[in-house]
Amino acid sequence: MNLSELITGNMVTLQVPLSDRVCEFQTRIIGKKEGILILASVKVNGRAVRMPLSRINIYCQLLNKLYIWKGVKVDTLPLRGRVYYRIMDTNIESEAYNRRGAYRLPIDEVLLLGVYDGAKLLETNVYVKDISESGFAFISDNELKTGDKVRLSYSPDDEEFLMNAYIIRSTYNSETGKYSYGCQMPEFDELLGGFIMKEQIRRRKMFA
């Protein structure tokens, strides 16, 4: 799919390199004229994020399929006291993009997350969206860094799983003021993988 095929109203996510990490920001296409796309700005702590001079990646989900465009030049466009983003060169073809891989089991619960700070483990409650045999995703009020080591405690029924992982992806939602994180475990957890498979089968039978 060509980037120029996106239209006003499409939601997109910007993968922006900032200092020592890559941040993800969700925004919306608010205008299109002669192939040029205009995007709403993203605000962090009340201030609009300015796009770097380097090229960034953009991805978008359409009809349950993910498209990614790599190496896109995005300009910061101040206009009448407001900030927008502009993509002038939209003649870029998408590439295959699969963020998931392993099956993800929806959790949708508030669970206890530990964040490693050296030898200390600082615990906080977070909203866990899903887990897989290779990682998990959660939403938090707190800003964490890509590369931070975390531990999720998940106790379904009489079982308990302590999932150690590293944050590999973060997205800030300027409307809610919350952060979404994707985490990856360094090793496959056979017991957790077995539980997820059984739970997946059980849920399918419940709603069959």
Backbone as a chain_set.jsonl record, in Angstrom:
{"seq": "MNLSELITGNMVTLQVPLSDRVCEFQTRIIGKKEGILILASVKVNGRAVRMPLSRINIYCQLLNKLYIWKGVKVDTLPLRGRVYYRIMDTNIESEAYNRRGAYRLPIDEVLLLGVYDGAKLLETNVYVKDISESGFAFISDNELKTGDKVRLSYSPDDEEFLMNAYIIRSTYNSETGKYSYGCQMPEFDELLGGFIMKEQIRRRKMFA", "coords": {"N": [[0.845, -1.201, 0.0], [0.5, 2.216, -0.798], [1.794, 5.146, 0.776], [0.519, 7.477, 0.081], [-2.102, 6.759, -0.221], [-3.442, 6.902, 2.142], [-6.013, 8.595, 4.011], [-7.865, 11.539, 5.106], [-8.62, 11.43, 8.519], [-7.663, 8.877, 9.07], [-6.026, 6.998, 11.585], [-2.713, 7.043, 12.722], [0.512, 5.798, 13.752], [3.48, 7.169, 14.942], [6.863, 6.363, 14.876], [9.348, 7.58, 16.618], [12.684, 8.554, 16.9], [14.117, 9.534, 19.869], [16.604, 10.981, 21.649], [18.078, 8.454, 23.402], [16.303, 6.462, 22.772], [13.419, 4.986, 21.118], [10.342, 6.396, 20.605], [6.78, 5.974, 20.506], [4.087, 7.612, 19.019], [0.687, 8.299, 18.835], [-1.402, 9.661, 16.335], [-3.485, 11.647, 14.114], [-4.521, 11.836, 10.704], [-5.316, 14.892, 9.427], [-5.724, 16.345, 7.179], [-5.47, 16.514, 3.573], [-3.915, 17.262, 0.551], [-3.195, 17.484, -2.789], [-1.552, 15.235, -2.638], [-0.054, 15.713, -0.36], [0.2, 15.099, 3.091], [-1.332, 16.148, 6.103], [-0.852, 16.136, 9.534], [-2.19, 15.894, 12.864], [-0.683, 17.432, 15.711], [1.347, 15.983, 18.351], [1.178, 16.069, 21.842], [3.223, 16.339, 24.712], [3.313, 16.615, 28.097], [1.915, 18.986, 27.793], [3.178, 20.316, 25.713], [3.892, 20.593, 22.25], [5.323, 17.962, 20.406], [8.259, 18.154, 18.55], [9.212, 17.128, 15.34], [12.069, 15.118, 14.515], [15.077, 15.855, 12.549], [15.94, 13.626, 11.277], [14.727, 10.736, 9.448], [11.616, 9.0, 10.021], [9.604, 6.159, 11.114], [6.335, 5.116, 10.137], [3.269, 3.662, 11.06], [0.133, 1.996, 10.381], [-3.092, 0.709, 11.035], [-5.355, -0.955, 9.054], [-8.4, -2.389, 8.3], [-7.859, -4.664, 9.922], [-5.222, -5.182, 9.267], [-1.767, -4.539, 9.409], [0.198, -1.85, 8.282], [3.394, -0.593, 7.437], [5.481, 2.201, 6.918], [8.689, 3.005, 6.125], [11.396, 5.217, 6.936], [10.351, 7.882, 6.572], [10.04, 11.297, 5.81], [9.15, 13.756, 7.986], [7.85, 16.876, 8.508], [7.867, 19.525, 10.922], [5.272, 21.786, 11.327], [4.602, 24.933, 12.036], [1.722, 26.931, 12.44], [-0.305, 29.662, 12.508], [-0.063, 29.939, 15.325], [-0.334, 27.336, 16.153], [0.749, 23.879, 16.036], [1.522, 21.576, 13.496], [2.039, 18.497, 11.641], [3.739, 17.662, 8.639], [3.768, 15.742, 5.708], [5.395, 15.597, 2.825], [6.559, 14.051, 0.76], [4.951, 11.424, -0.207], [5.057, 9.201, -1.723], [5.644, 6.387, -1.059], [6.05, 2.986, -0.588], [4.464, 0.549, 1.481], [5.703, -1.864, 3.906], [5.702, -5.318, 4.922], [4.422, -5.909, 8.144], [4.574, -7.213, 11.285], [3.736, -7.096, 14.443], [3.111, -8.794, 16.426], [3.262, -11.823, 16.395], [3.535, -14.205, 18.552], [0.614, -15.723, 20.021], [-1.658, -13.608, 21.691], [-3.072, -13.302, 24.833], [-5.932, -11.82, 25.97], [-6.123, -9.845, 28.93], [-6.938, -7.593, 30.568], [-6.975, -6.479, 33.218], [-6.171, -4.989, 36.408], [-3.0, -5.295, 37.595], [-0.102, -6.231, 39.592], [2.932, -4.652, 39.037], [6.433, -4.802, 38.965], [9.193, -2.629, 38.882], [12.512, -2.659, 38.068], [15.056, -1.048, 39.793], [18.125, -0.789, 39.818], [19.249, -2.805, 42.369], [16.882, -2.734, 43.656], [13.305, -3.285, 43.723], [10.689, -1.645, 42.543], [7.321, -1.408, 43.158], [4.136, -1.199, 41.516], [0.71, -0.594, 40.577], [-0.692, -1.539, 37.493], [-2.53, -1.379, 34.384], [-3.114, -4.246, 32.72], [-3.081, -5.23, 29.417], [-2.723, -7.508, 27.713], [-1.155, -10.792, 27.541], [1.544, -12.892, 26.417], [3.404, -15.795, 25.338], [5.821, -14.706, 25.015], [5.907, -12.164, 26.053], [4.319, -9.107, 27.297], [1.715, -6.559, 27.487], [1.005, -3.332, 28.799], [-0.711, -0.597, 30.478], [0.067, 2.526, 31.922], [0.239, 5.218, 34.359], [2.715, 6.199, 34.704], [5.842, 7.328, 33.392], [8.127, 5.341, 31.773], [11.312, 3.949, 30.718], [12.5, 2.802, 27.542], [14.007, -0.33, 27.522], [14.047, -0.648, 30.241], [13.917, -2.972, 32.941], [11.311, -5.088, 33.93], [8.863, -6.688, 36.075], [6.102, -8.744, 35.989], [3.392, -9.785, 37.928], [1.244, -12.401, 37.729], [-1.64, -14.093, 38.572], [-3.652, -16.412, 37.893], [-6.483, -18.236, 38.949], [-5.345, -20.98, 40.781], [-2.718, -20.756, 40.095], [0.515, -19.187, 39.576], [2.4, -16.746, 37.941], [5.479, -15.257, 37.4], [6.604, -12.843, 35.474], [9.405, -11.843, 33.989], [10.69, -9.201, 32.112], [11.665, -6.939, 29.418], [11.128, -3.536, 28.599], [10.251, -2.74, 25.374], [8.876, -1.1, 23.735], [7.094, 1.963, 23.646], [4.244, 4.058, 23.978], [2.738, 7.206, 24.006], [-0.299, 8.595, 25.037], [-1.778, 11.477, 24.367], [-4.309, 12.4, 24.943], [-5.372, 10.943, 27.096], [-3.285, 11.053, 28.848], [-1.764, 8.894, 29.531], [0.569, 6.104, 29.403], [1.389, 3.551, 27.102], [2.847, 0.339, 27.068], [4.976, -2.07, 25.563], [6.32, -5.226, 26.25], [9.059, -7.518, 26.306], [10.025, -10.833, 26.952], [13.15, -12.358, 27.818], [13.452, -15.093, 27.607], [11.697, -18.088, 26.65], [8.817, -19.097, 28.383], [7.863, -22.078, 29.346], [5.804, -23.171, 30.982], [4.048, -21.001, 31.2], [3.41, -20.672, 28.494], [2.018, -23.062, 28.049], [-0.186, -22.684, 29.761], [-1.418, -20.441, 28.529], [-2.171, -21.534, 26.071], [-4.046, -23.502, 26.885], [-5.944, -21.839, 28.128], [-6.746, -20.279, 25.988], [-8.087, -22.215, 24.421], [-10.143, -22.889, 26.216], [-11.573, -20.476, 26.423], [-12.48, -20.178, 23.818], [-14.274, -22.297, 23.65], [-16.181, -21.44, 25.482], [-17.407, -19.296, 24.187], [-18.288, -20.377, 21.891]], "CA": [[0.0, 0.0, 0.0], [1.274, 3.455, -0.876], [1.473, 6.1, 1.843], [-0.387, 8.483, -0.478], [-3.473, 6.246, -0.207], [-4.098, 7.25, 3.398], [-6.95, 9.696, 3.839], [-8.21, 12.299, 6.306], [-9.316, 10.633, 9.526], [-6.894, 7.679, 9.414], [-5.14, 7.057, 12.744], [-1.393, 6.498, 12.447], [1.457, 5.838, 14.862], [4.805, 7.634, 14.548], [7.996, 5.834, 15.63], [10.253, 8.731, 16.586], [13.889, 8.416, 17.727], [14.376, 10.662, 20.767], [17.816, 10.708, 22.444], [18.577, 7.083, 23.381], [15.213, 5.503, 22.623], [12.414, 5.247, 20.101], [9.016, 6.547, 21.201], [5.665, 5.865, 19.584], [3.041, 8.591, 19.277], [-0.481, 8.144, 17.98], [-1.988, 10.906, 15.866], [-4.514, 11.476, 13.092], [-4.399, 12.645, 9.485], [-6.4, 15.874, 9.476], [-5.879, 17.01, 5.895], [-4.728, 15.971, 2.439], [-4.065, 18.097, -0.63], [-2.179, 17.244, -3.823], [-0.641, 14.193, -2.181], [0.59, 16.09, 0.898], [-0.583, 14.745, 4.267], [-1.186, 16.994, 7.283], [-1.175, 15.363, 10.732], [-2.303, 16.628, 14.123], [0.526, 17.323, 16.524], [1.297, 15.189, 19.576], [1.641, 16.876, 22.967], [3.739, 15.689, 25.912], [3.377, 17.633, 29.161], [1.339, 20.231, 27.308], [3.96, 20.925, 24.639], [3.906, 19.806, 21.022], [6.588, 17.295, 20.082], [8.791, 18.533, 17.236], [9.785, 15.995, 14.632], [13.521, 15.238, 14.301], [15.503, 16.012, 11.159], [16.077, 12.281, 10.712], [13.477, 10.138, 8.98], [10.975, 8.153, 11.015], [8.692, 5.135, 10.595], [4.911, 5.342, 10.396], [2.448, 2.495, 10.756], [-1.303, 2.221, 10.429], [-3.884, -0.511, 10.914], [-6.543, -0.815, 8.227], [-9.074, -3.667, 8.06], [-7.146, -5.707, 10.662], [-3.902, -5.43, 8.701], [-0.815, -3.482, 9.741], [1.09, -1.366, 7.23], [4.444, 0.282, 7.94], [6.283, 2.937, 5.946], [9.958, 3.297, 6.784], [12.203, 6.315, 6.403], [9.474, 8.957, 6.105], [10.422, 12.649, 6.245], [8.0, 14.459, 8.563], [8.208, 18.245, 8.894], [7.067, 20.24, 11.91], [4.687, 22.909, 10.594], [3.891, 25.92, 12.863], [0.759, 27.678, 11.635], [-1.268, 30.449, 13.296], [0.075, 29.659, 16.746], [-0.487, 25.91, 16.434], [1.769, 23.042, 15.399], [1.043, 20.42, 12.744], [3.095, 17.751, 10.965], [3.494, 17.608, 7.194], [4.512, 14.756, 4.914], [5.305, 16.036, 1.437], [6.872, 12.913, -0.109], [4.11, 10.304, 0.219], [5.176, 8.111, -2.695], [6.427, 5.363, -0.369], [5.293, 1.74, -0.439], [4.543, -0.075, 2.801], [6.338, -3.168, 4.035], [4.991, -6.219, 5.829], [4.696, -5.557, 9.533], [3.914, -8.098, 12.244], [4.218, -6.756, 15.784], [2.632, -9.704, 17.453], [3.932, -13.112, 16.402], [2.906, -15.147, 19.461], [-0.774, -15.439, 20.366], [-1.786, -12.767, 22.872], [-4.251, -13.601, 25.623], [-6.437, -10.615, 26.629], [-6.209, -9.917, 30.382], [-7.819, -6.483, 30.954], [-7.044, -6.423, 34.678], [-5.13, -4.24, 37.118], [-2.092, -6.248, 38.225], [1.08, -5.646, 40.232], [4.137, -4.622, 38.207], [7.652, -4.348, 39.611], [10.172, -1.989, 38.007], [13.836, -2.795, 38.673], [15.901, 0.141, 39.922], [19.312, -1.395, 40.396], [18.896, -4.007, 43.123], [15.552, -2.548, 44.236], [12.143, -3.555, 42.877], [9.635, -0.692, 42.893], [6.075, -2.014, 42.709], [3.027, -0.302, 41.216], [-0.406, -1.226, 39.88], [-0.843, -1.132, 36.103], [-3.608, -2.059, 33.654], [-2.496, -5.178, 31.777], [-3.96, -5.488, 28.272], [-2.617, -8.896, 27.27], [0.113, -11.476, 27.753], [1.853, -13.957, 25.469], [4.529, -16.605, 25.792], [7.064, -13.955, 24.82], [5.877, -10.839, 26.638], [3.018, -8.589, 27.716], [1.48, -5.14, 27.227], [0.283, -2.712, 29.904], [-0.918, 0.848, 30.466], [0.463, 3.09, 33.213], [0.341, 6.674, 34.468], [4.122, 6.549, 34.889], [6.736, 7.263, 32.235], [9.261, 4.442, 31.921], [12.238, 4.023, 29.595], [12.775, 1.604, 26.753], [15.148, -1.04, 28.081], [13.835, -0.903, 31.664], [13.523, -4.33, 33.287], [10.097, -5.094, 34.748], [8.359, -8.014, 36.442], [4.657, -8.773, 36.143], [2.862, -10.883, 38.726], [-0.06, -12.81, 37.206], [-2.058, -15.254, 39.364], [-4.98, -16.918, 37.551], [-6.901, -19.401, 39.743], [-4.363, -21.414, 41.785], [-1.382, -20.681, 39.498], [1.183, -17.891, 39.672], [3.479, -16.57, 36.971], [6.279, -14.049, 37.534], [7.105, -12.632, 34.116], [10.465, -10.848, 33.862], [10.763, -8.761, 30.716], [12.238, -5.616, 29.164], [10.281, -2.664, 27.787], [10.818, -2.55, 24.033], [8.044, -0.176, 22.967], [6.258, 2.832, 24.476], [3.382, 4.993, 23.254], [2.093, 8.176, 24.892], [-1.603, 9.07, 24.588], [-1.89, 12.843, 24.873], [-5.681, 12.655, 25.383], [-5.578, 10.346, 28.42], [-2.116, 11.284, 29.69], [-1.238, 7.6, 29.966], [1.588, 5.479, 28.568], [1.218, 2.132, 26.783], [4.161, -0.287, 26.952], [5.117, -3.442, 25.113], [7.469, -5.822, 26.926], [9.502, -8.8, 25.75], [10.795, -11.667, 27.876], [14.353, -12.866, 27.155], [13.382, -16.541, 27.431], [10.37, -18.679, 26.561], [8.325, -19.712, 29.614], [7.089, -23.237, 28.892], [4.586, -23.29, 31.785], [3.158, -19.921, 30.803], [2.934, -20.99, 27.156], [1.017, -24.12, 28.188], [-1.391, -22.091, 30.348], [-2.063, -19.593, 27.527], [-2.798, -22.4, 25.08], [-5.243, -24.09, 27.491], [-6.912, -20.777, 28.358], [-7.268, -19.918, 24.672], [-9.054, -23.248, 24.056], [-11.272, -22.778, 27.134], [-12.372, -19.297, 26.066], [-13.153, -20.449, 22.548], [-15.429, -23.171, 23.927], [-17.196, -20.661, 26.2], [-18.112, -18.385, 23.281], [-18.628, -21.084, 20.634]], "C": [[0.875, 1.245, 0.0], [0.828, 4.42, 0.216], [0.465, 7.144, 1.361], [-1.844, 8.043, -0.463], [-4.184, 6.504, 1.118], [-4.947, 8.496, 3.205], [-7.198, 10.397, 5.178], [-9.034, 11.435, 7.256], [-8.577, 9.377, 9.924], [-6.022, 7.942, 10.636], [-3.814, 6.406, 12.378], [-0.538, 6.599, 13.706], [2.835, 6.195, 14.323], [5.848, 6.999, 15.455], [9.126, 6.844, 15.521], [11.468, 8.478, 17.463], [14.119, 9.685, 18.537], [15.486, 10.269, 21.723], [18.211, 9.237, 22.314], [17.477, 6.039, 23.202], [14.288, 5.908, 21.484], [11.056, 5.284, 20.778], [7.951, 6.434, 20.118], [4.578, 6.848, 19.999], [1.894, 8.366, 18.308], [-1.024, 9.511, 17.601], [-2.948, 10.596, 14.718], [-4.202, 12.345, 11.874], [-5.59, 13.595, 9.441], [-6.582, 16.617, 8.162], [-5.025, 16.372, 4.816], [-5.003, 16.846, 1.221], [-2.891, 17.856, -1.568], [-1.112, 16.271, -3.331], [0.073, 14.49, -0.877], [-0.343, 15.762, 2.066], [-0.28, 15.699, 5.417], [-1.683, 16.2, 8.489], [-1.309, 16.287, 11.935], [-1.039, 16.423, 14.943], [0.27, 16.443, 17.743], [1.864, 16.043, 20.694], [2.096, 15.989, 24.116], [3.957, 16.779, 26.952], [2.936, 19.003, 28.657], [2.076, 20.898, 26.173], [4.009, 20.005, 23.438], [5.289, 19.223, 20.774], [7.024, 17.73, 18.688], [9.482, 17.331, 16.604], [11.28, 16.196, 14.402], [13.842, 15.421, 12.823], [15.66, 14.657, 10.473], [14.709, 11.738, 10.301], [12.922, 9.174, 10.022], [10.136, 7.08, 10.323], [7.263, 5.481, 10.999], [4.172, 4.041, 10.138], [0.983, 2.794, 11.03], [-2.014, 0.882, 10.284], [-5.152, -0.213, 10.144], [-7.122, -2.196, 7.961], [-8.27, -4.831, 8.645], [-5.786, -6.072, 10.064], [-3.002, -4.24, 9.011], [0.061, -3.148, 8.536], [2.139, -0.473, 7.883], [5.201, 0.909, 6.777], [7.54, 3.394, 6.657], [10.667, 4.467, 6.111], [11.386, 7.457, 5.835], [9.966, 10.294, 6.661], [9.171, 13.39, 6.701], [8.458, 15.828, 9.046], [7.293, 18.74, 10.004], [6.59, 21.532, 11.269], [3.948, 23.848, 11.552], [2.962, 26.747, 11.975], [-0.274, 28.328, 12.551], [-1.259, 30.055, 14.778], [-0.111, 28.201, 17.126], [0.581, 25.131, 15.668], [1.094, 21.852, 14.724], [2.265, 19.67, 12.212], [2.714, 17.608, 9.498], [4.38, 16.557, 6.548], [4.33, 15.129, 3.452], [5.561, 14.89, 0.464], [6.102, 11.698, 0.391], [4.17, 9.126, -0.749], [6.096, 7.019, -2.138], [5.553, 4.131, -0.19], [5.5, 1.151, 0.957], [5.289, -1.396, 2.732], [5.503, -4.018, 4.973], [5.397, -5.895, 7.255], [3.88, -6.441, 10.451], [4.486, -7.823, 13.618], [3.953, -7.863, 16.784], [3.353, -11.028, 17.492], [3.186, -14.096, 17.269], [1.467, -14.723, 19.753], [-0.827, -14.637, 21.66], [-3.125, -13.029, 23.546], [-4.731, -12.316, 26.304], [-6.577, -10.824, 28.143], [-7.177, -8.859, 30.907], [-8.068, -6.45, 32.47], [-5.947, -5.501, 35.215], [-4.291, -5.241, 37.898], [-0.871, -5.515, 38.788], [2.296, -5.779, 39.316], [5.303, -4.119, 39.046], [8.608, -3.772, 38.586], [11.528, -2.041, 38.709], [14.587, -1.466, 38.631], [17.17, -0.301, 40.623], [18.922, -2.684, 41.087], [17.493, -3.923, 43.702], [14.464, -2.86, 43.206], [11.012, -2.651, 43.346], [8.32, -1.193, 42.305], [4.973, -0.975, 42.532], [1.932, -1.088, 40.515], [-0.515, -0.667, 38.468], [-2.013, -1.905, 35.488], [-2.978, -2.927, 32.571], [-3.486, -5.504, 30.661], [-3.926, -6.947, 27.857], [-1.249, -9.462, 27.621], [0.307, -12.487, 26.63], [3.016, -14.756, 26.043], [5.849, -15.861, 25.662], [7.044, -12.566, 25.432], [4.488, -10.412, 27.066], [2.941, -7.1, 27.406], [0.669, -4.561, 28.376], [0.197, -1.208, 29.715], [-0.629, 1.387, 31.858], [0.401, 4.615, 33.17], [1.792, 7.137, 34.465], [4.918, 6.416, 33.599], [7.938, 6.376, 32.561], [10.112, 4.504, 30.663], [12.299, 2.7, 28.848], [14.057, 0.962, 27.279], [15.011, -1.311, 29.561], [13.402, -2.357, 31.867], [12.339, -4.274, 34.231], [9.706, -6.534, 35.058], [6.868, -7.932, 36.704], [4.248, -10.005, 36.937], [1.44, -11.185, 38.254], [-0.475, -14.106, 37.883], [-3.477, -15.674, 39.002], [-5.293, -18.185, 38.348], [-5.84, -19.743, 40.792], [-2.931, -21.35, 41.262], [-0.8, -19.291, 39.712], [2.345, -17.844, 38.689], [4.167, -15.232, 37.261], [7.012, -13.846, 36.216], [8.128, -11.499, 34.11], [10.652, -10.49, 32.396], [11.436, -7.396, 30.645], [11.276, -4.813, 28.292], [10.954, -2.421, 26.44], [10.036, -1.519, 23.216], [7.201, 0.654, 23.924], [5.485, 3.797, 23.597], [2.709, 5.91, 24.262], [0.788, 8.643, 24.27], [-1.842, 10.445, 25.193], [-3.296, 13.152, 25.383], [-5.916, 12.127, 26.803], [-4.433, 10.644, 29.381], [-1.483, 10.009, 30.202], [-0.243, 7.057, 28.948], [1.235, 4.003, 28.341], [2.597, 1.529, 26.519], [4.033, -1.712, 26.414], [6.398, -4.015, 25.679], [7.785, -7.193, 26.334], [10.345, -9.543, 26.776], [12.008, -12.242, 27.146], [14.303, -14.372, 26.878], [11.926, -16.999, 27.383], [10.019, -19.368, 27.875], [7.385, -20.848, 29.217], [5.777, -23.378, 29.657], [3.573, -22.211, 31.398], [2.574, -20.191, 29.417], [1.846, -22.056, 27.196], [-0.287, -23.579, 28.755], [-2.147, -21.269, 29.306], [-2.792, -20.438, 26.484], [-4.088, -23.01, 25.631], [-6.335, -23.039, 27.695], [-7.546, -20.314, 27.053], [-8.344, -20.911, 24.239], [-10.313, -23.125, 24.909], [-12.177, -21.613, 26.75], [-13.112, -19.5, 24.758], [-14.388, -21.319, 22.756], [-16.547, -22.399, 24.603], [-18.035, -19.835, 25.234], [-18.478, -19.038, 21.96], [-20.143, -21.168, 20.48]], "O": [[1.874, 1.312, 0.717], [-0.356, 4.505, 0.543], [-0.347, 7.637, 2.144], [-2.736, 8.865, -0.671], [-5.401, 6.342, 1.207], [-4.655, 9.342, 2.359], [-6.796, 9.911, 6.235], [-10.008, 10.797, 6.857], [-8.822, 8.843, 11.006], [-5.358, 8.976, 10.722], [-3.797, 5.327, 11.785], [-0.829, 7.384, 14.609], [3.304, 5.593, 13.357], [5.735, 7.084, 16.678], [9.779, 6.958, 14.484], [11.315, 8.212, 18.655], [14.294, 10.768, 17.98], [15.335, 9.337, 22.514], [18.635, 8.808, 21.241], [17.702, 4.856, 23.455], [14.365, 7.019, 20.96], [10.659, 4.328, 21.443], [8.195, 6.759, 18.956], [4.194, 6.915, 21.167], [2.105, 8.255, 17.1], [-1.098, 10.412, 18.436], [-3.191, 9.434, 14.394], [-3.682, 13.453, 12.006], [-6.739, 13.155, 9.421], [-7.495, 17.434, 8.036], [-3.99, 15.768, 5.099], [-6.153, 17.139, 0.895], [-1.733, 18.009, -1.18], [0.079, 16.46, -3.578], [0.742, 13.613, -0.331], [-1.526, 16.102, 2.039], [0.88, 16.022, 5.677], [-2.789, 15.66, 8.475], [-0.643, 17.318, 12.025], [-0.404, 15.371, 14.874], [-0.876, 16.194, 18.116], [2.907, 16.674, 20.528], [1.434, 15.008, 24.453], [4.689, 17.741, 26.72], [3.495, 20.034, 29.031], [1.647, 21.952, 25.704], [4.15, 18.79, 23.577], [6.3, 19.911, 20.917], [6.232, 17.677, 17.747], [10.24, 16.616, 17.259], [11.719, 17.312, 14.126], [13.003, 15.178, 11.956], [15.533, 14.547, 9.253], [13.672, 12.223, 10.753], [13.674, 8.602, 10.81], [9.979, 7.092, 9.102], [7.019, 6.059, 12.058], [4.406, 3.381, 9.125], [0.636, 3.699, 11.789], [-1.592, 0.026, 9.507], [-5.93, 0.664, 10.52], [-6.426, -3.077, 7.456], [-8.028, -5.838, 7.979], [-5.261, -7.154, 10.328], [-3.415, -3.086, 8.894], [0.591, -4.033, 7.865], [1.821, 0.312, 8.776], [5.519, 0.247, 5.789], [7.472, 4.087, 7.672], [10.558, 4.681, 4.904], [11.679, 7.953, 4.747], [10.272, 10.401, 7.849], [8.252, 13.624, 5.917], [9.346, 15.93, 9.892], [6.104, 18.424, 10.034], [7.392, 22.294, 10.73], [2.782, 23.601, 11.86], [3.355, 27.205, 10.902], [-1.012, 27.651, 13.267], [-2.308, 29.864, 15.393], [-0.052, 27.862, 18.308], [1.229, 25.663, 14.767], [0.216, 21.208, 15.298], [3.392, 20.153, 12.321], [1.542, 17.456, 9.153], [5.582, 16.49, 6.806], [3.236, 14.992, 2.903], [4.864, 14.764, -0.543], [6.551, 11.016, 1.312], [3.416, 8.163, -0.607], [7.175, 6.763, -2.672], [4.433, 4.232, 0.31], [6.585, 1.249, 1.531], [5.483, -1.97, 1.66], [4.688, -3.496, 5.732], [6.567, -5.639, 7.539], [2.649, -6.428, 10.411], [5.593, -8.261, 13.933], [4.519, -7.863, 17.878], [3.992, -11.354, 18.493], [2.281, -14.772, 16.779], [1.137, -13.537, 19.736], [-0.12, -14.951, 22.617], [-4.177, -12.983, 22.907], [-4.01, -11.768, 27.139], [-7.086, -11.854, 28.586], [-8.131, -9.188, 31.613], [-9.208, -6.399, 32.931], [-4.933, -5.27, 34.557], [-4.806, -5.952, 38.761], [-0.643, -4.341, 38.498], [2.642, -6.876, 38.877], [5.175, -3.123, 39.758], [8.813, -4.367, 37.528], [11.675, -1.525, 39.817], [14.733, -0.848, 37.577], [17.292, -0.209, 41.845], [18.327, -3.566, 40.467], [16.963, -4.922, 44.187], [14.664, -2.723, 42.0], [10.443, -2.863, 44.417], [8.213, -1.381, 41.094], [4.883, -0.006, 43.286], [2.197, -2.134, 39.923], [-0.44, 0.546, 38.27], [-2.428, -2.943, 36.003], [-2.381, -2.416, 31.623], [-4.587, -5.991, 30.918], [-4.974, -7.563, 27.666], [-0.316, -8.73, 27.95], [-0.653, -12.888, 25.972], [3.543, -14.428, 27.106], [6.88, -16.33, 26.144], [8.041, -11.847, 25.355], [3.584, -11.239, 27.187], [3.948, -6.459, 27.104], [-0.249, -5.209, 28.879], [0.921, -0.619, 28.911], [-1.026, 0.787, 32.858], [0.495, 5.226, 32.106], [2.074, 8.316, 34.251], [4.692, 5.497, 32.811], [8.672, 6.638, 33.514], [9.681, 5.053, 29.649], [12.17, 1.626, 29.435], [15.07, 1.638, 27.458], [15.765, -2.115, 30.108], [12.629, -2.904, 31.08], [12.342, -3.521, 35.205], [10.153, -7.473, 34.399], [6.419, -7.147, 37.539], [4.694, -11.118, 36.661], [0.547, -10.345, 38.36], [0.234, -15.108, 37.794], [-4.418, -15.334, 39.719], [-4.471, -19.098, 38.416], [-5.477, -18.891, 41.604], [-2.017, -21.844, 41.922], [-1.526, -18.337, 39.993], [3.158, -18.765, 38.612], [3.506, -14.198, 37.354], [7.932, -14.594, 35.886], [7.76, -10.329, 34.213], [10.761, -11.37, 31.542], [11.737, -6.779, 31.667], [10.683, -5.35, 27.356], [12.091, -1.952, 26.38], [10.473, -1.112, 22.14], [6.656, 0.13, 24.895], [6.003, 4.295, 22.597], [2.169, 5.443, 25.264], [0.762, 9.043, 23.106], [-2.082, 10.565, 26.394], [-3.465, 14.075, 26.18], [-6.574, 12.78, 27.613], [-4.59, 10.505, 30.594], [-0.749, 10.028, 31.191], [-0.21, 7.485, 27.794], [0.834, 3.301, 29.269], [3.421, 2.132, 25.83], [3.111, -2.45, 26.763], [7.45, -3.379, 25.606], [6.889, -7.926, 25.916], [11.25, -8.977, 27.389], [11.906, -12.581, 25.967], [15.026, -14.87, 26.015], [11.044, -16.388, 27.986], [10.819, -20.13, 28.418], [6.251, -20.609, 28.803], [4.744, -23.672, 29.057], [2.378, -22.486, 31.284], [1.386, -19.967, 29.187], [0.862, -21.968, 26.461], [-1.368, -23.954, 28.3], [-3.369, -21.375, 29.199], [-3.899, -20.098, 26.066], [-5.106, -23.039, 24.94], [-7.513, -23.312, 27.462], [-8.734, -19.994, 27.01], [-9.396, -20.507, 23.745], [-11.425, -23.24, 24.393], [-13.401, -21.744, 26.751], [-14.245, -19.045, 24.604], [-15.42, -21.107, 22.121], [-17.724, -22.653, 24.345], [-19.241, -19.686, 25.432], [-18.917, -18.37, 21.024], [-20.634, -21.722, 19.496]]}, "num_chains": 1, "name": "protein.A"}
